Amino acid sequence: MSFREVDLKSLEFSPFAKIGDEWALLTAGTTSGYNTMTVSWGGMGVLWGKDVVTVYVRSQRYTKEFVDANDRFTLSFYAPKHKEALRYLGTHSGRDSYKATHVGFTPAYLDGSVAFEQASLVLVCRKLYADDIKPEKFLDGSIDARCYPEKDYHTMYIAEVEHVLVSA
C-alpha cells in the first residue's frame, strides 16, 4: 500500500474517538531500528501557532528510547479490523520480540521516521517539547492515585504535525 499527502485541515474526525476509542500507534526510529506502541491517551490541537499532537509515554516503555533518540515520530491510525493487532502491540514489548512482524505489519519509512503500510492515516510529527508528569502538579489528586499507583509517570511530548498521509 502507498500513501498520499493531504492537508491536515481536510480531515474530519473526532480526536476523542480516534485516540481514545480506536487507538493509534506511536512509532519512532529509523531504517536501522524502530519500535512501536499503542496509545489511547493523547490530544490534537493548536499550540504556539502550530498544529500539534500530544502523546504520553511511560519511562519503562521500550518505545520511549526511540522517541527520545529521534527528532520525529509517527502517530498512525488503522481500520477496525486491526484492533486486535493494536491490542497486541500495546501489551507486548519490543524488547522481547519483533512484535510488528508478529501481527503482520510492514514498515513504511517516512520522512525520517517509521509507520506501517496497514495504516489508513499517518501523522508525521516533529518533537517540540517534552516534560515529565509531576505528581505535585495534580490539581485533582485522585488522578495520581487512580492512574499512577506504581508512580510510573508519563513523559509528555508535544510535536508539530509536519505531514498528513492517507492510504492511497
C-alpha positions, 0 to 999 in steps of 0.5 A: 500500500502507498500513501498520499499527502493531504492537508491536515485541515481536510480531515474530519474526525473526532480526536476523542474517538480516534485516540481514545476509542480506536487507538493509534500507534506511536512509532519512532526510529529509523531504517536501522531500528524502530519500535512501536506502541499503542496509545489511547491517551493523547490530544490534537490541537493548536499550540504556539501557532502550530498544529500539534499532537500530544502523546504520553509515554511511560519511562519503562516503555521500550518505545520511549528510547526511540522517541527520545533518540529521534527528532520525529515520530509517527502517530498512525491510525488503522481500520477496525479490523486491526484492533486486535493487532493494536491490542497486541502491540500495546501489551507486548514489548519490543524488547522481547520480540519483533512484535510488528512482524508478529501481527503482520505489519510492514514498515513504511519509512517516512520522512525520517521516521517509521509507520506501517503500510496497514495504516489508513492515516499517518501523522508525521510529527516533529518533537517540540517539547517534552516534560515529565508528569509531576505528581505535585502538579495534580490539581485533582489528586485522585488522578495520581492515585487512580492512574499512577499507583506504581508512580510510573509517570508519563513523559509528555511530548508535544510535536508539530504535525509536519505531514498528513498521509492517507492510504492511497 
